[in-house]
Amino acid sequence: MAADTSATPPPEAAIAGLDRLDAVPPQARRRFWEMAWAASWPKLLALVLALAIWELIYLSGFKQGILPGPAQALPDLWHQLHTALLWQALGTTLRRAVIGFALALAIGLVVGALVSRIKPLRAGVGSLITALQTLPSIVWVPFGIILFGANTTAILFVIVMTAAPAIANGLIAGADYLPPLLLRAGKTMGLRRVSLYRHLIMPATLPAFVTGLKQGWAFGWHGLIAGEVVVIILGQPSLGVLLSNDQDQADMAGAISIIIVLLAIGIAVDLLFNLVNNRIRRRWGVTDAAGNG
């Protein structure tokens, strides 16, 4: 008796069915573009409002002859974007930012971990870390120059001194709000010292730690630009050096162009931190799949 194969689809049909399972539904694609637009239009609106306010200030005659309007400054930015000097300066600044922030992250992690778990150390230097965080970044520039000379090391020193306290404070603040029951449960499971931090404290303090990272980046970025404006190294153009040159030449349009570049970098980094923060919130179950809090 022949087997009934009428209900069994041929291999080609099965493969096509698998392909359809892997395909993204049209509704999901529309949802992605809807989410992208929902995230983009407030920023575009803010940009339009900023340009409108800038134009109104220019038309009011405030600092006439000194302060250019968008129609004068934006072409200068477009011109600079087509020059190698700006991209070389941008590369130098970003390279220093990454190296300095990595050093600050390593130092902030170690200091924050020690201070958050050792009570005498917390009592002794906890307030000092906060005090260091409140110091203006420009304070560290002459200190770094005296200590290391007018070179890249002095600029990296400024980044570390401005970013590391904020990173350490983020970890300390997160550890302060850990439930004691959670710590006791971790110790009951055999977690001690490094393993306790790796498997329990760090995951539990992640939201506060990411906030500390964001603040640390902001403070470190301030310190970096302040250091570059003062510490001018021959043969190493940077955004701070270009800004200082525009100041010396009273080139307001050029200075505004560099400021716009700095703002663009700040917005890009903020978006990156927001993506990380939203992913953490979804994993913690404090937001829905659409990213609404």
Rosetta blueprint (number, residue, H / E / L):
1 M L
2 A L
3 A L
4 D L
5 T L
6 S L
7 A L
8 T L
9 P L
10 P L
11 P H
12 E H
13 A H
14 A H
15 I H
16 A H
17 G H
18 L H
19 D H
20 R H
21 L H
22 D H
23 A L
24 V L
25 P L
26 P H
27 Q H
28 A H
29 R H
30 R H
31 R H
32 F H
33 W H
34 E H
35 M H
36 A H
37 W H
38 A H
39 A H
40 S H
41 W H
42 P H
43 K H
44 L H
45 L H
46 A H
47 L H
48 V H
49 L H
50 A H
51 L H
52 A H
53 I H
54 W H
55 E H
56 L H
57 I H
58 Y H
59 L H
60 S L
61 G L
62 F L
63 K L
64 Q L
65 G L
66 I L
67 L L
68 P L
69 G L
70 P H
71 A H
72 Q H
73 A H
74 L H
75 P H
76 D H
77 L H
78 W H
79 H H
80 Q H
81 L H
82 H L
83 T L
84 A H
85 L H
86 L H
87 W H
88 Q H
89 A H
90 L H
91 G H
92 T H
93 T H
94 L H
95 R H
96 R H
97 A H
98 V H
99 I H
100 G H
101 F H
102 A H
103 L H
104 A H
105 L H
106 A H
107 I H
108 G H
109 L H
110 V H
111 V H
112 G H
113 A H
114 L H
115 V H
116 S H
117 R H
118 I L
119 K H
120 P H
121 L H
122 R H
123 A H
124 G H
125 V H
126 G H
127 S H
128 L H
129 I H
130 T H
131 A H
132 L H
133 Q H
134 T H
135 L L
136 P L
137 S H
138 I H
139 V H
140 W H
141 V H
142 P H
143 F H
144 G H
145 I H
146 I H
147 L H
148 F H
149 G L
150 A L
151 N L
152 T H
153 T H
154 A H
155 I H
156 L H
157 F H
158 V H
159 I H
160 V H
161 M H
162 T H
163 A H
164 A H
165 P H
166 A H
167 I H
168 A H
169 N H
170 G H
171 L H
172 I H
173 A H
174 G H
175 A H
176 D H
177 Y L
178 L L
179 P L
180 P H
181 L H
182 L H
183 L H
184 R H
185 A H
186 G H
187 K H
188 T H
189 M L
190 G L
191 L L
192 R L
193 R H
194 V H
195 S H
196 L H
197 Y H
198 R H
199 H H
200 L H
201 I H
202 M H
203 P H
204 A H
205 T L
206 L H
207 P H
208 A H
209 F H
210 V H
211 T H
212 G H
213 L H
214 K H
215 Q H
216 G H
217 W H
218 A H
219 F H
220 G H
221 W H
222 H H
223 G H
224 L H
225 I H
226 A H
227 G H
228 E H
229 V H
230 V H
231 V L
232 I L
233 I L
234 L L
235 G L
236 Q L
237 P L
238 S L
239 L H
240 G H
241 V H
242 L H
243 L H
244 S H
245 N H
246 D H
247 Q H
248 D H
249 Q L
250 A L
251 D L
252 M H
253 A H
254 G H
255 A H
256 I H
257 S H
258 I H
259 I H
260 I H
261 V H
262 L H
263 L H
264 A H
265 I H
266 G H
267 I H
268 A H
269 V H
270 D H
271 L H
272 L H
273 F H
274 N H
275 L H
276 V H
277 N H
278 N H
279 R H
280 I H
281 R H
282 R H
283 R H
284 W H
285 G L
286 V L
287 T L
288 D L
289 A L
290 A L
291 G L
292 N L
293 G L
